[in-house]
């Protein structure tokens, strides 16, 4: 029975490694951070809509700039840590002290990897939950269509319509022309 359980656990571990290997690591940069065991309000500005959001959070929160220009707010609270029975079964989240590191994004999770040794061989990691995402300022959201720039022909036609309206407005003061 123990052999079957060990075989199943080994198989699950290998499958999870194979799945995790398919995800691509991207280099991210921290643009804002906060870390507290007390609840705090974290301001996040959505660059696309120009809307600021106050997020009420607890734990470690990072705003990450992604290579494609997007931003992601990730948060990590205390994690369960099996030690002894009782209230001390939690540990604080590991927080990167560097501002540039790698991350793997998968669903609503972001696994962060950062160096903790001088030679860069020792790597620390922690899984954070994605709280908010903002598309880059140079990318239009899918639900908003941009208005095309008017062509010179369109501008000339609008100017002619405005001139014609002004001619009519001279004789009739109730006519209002808009440019």
Secondary structure, 3 states (H helix, E strand, C coil): CHHHHHHHHHHHHHHHHHHHHHCCCEEEEEEEEEEEEEEEEEEEEECCCCEEEEEEEEEEEEEEECCCCCEEEEEECCEECCCCCCCCCEECCCCCCCCEEEEEEECCEEEEEEECCCCCCCEEEEEEEEEEEECCCCCCCCCCCCCCCCCHHHHHHHHHHHHHHHHHHHHCCCCCCCC
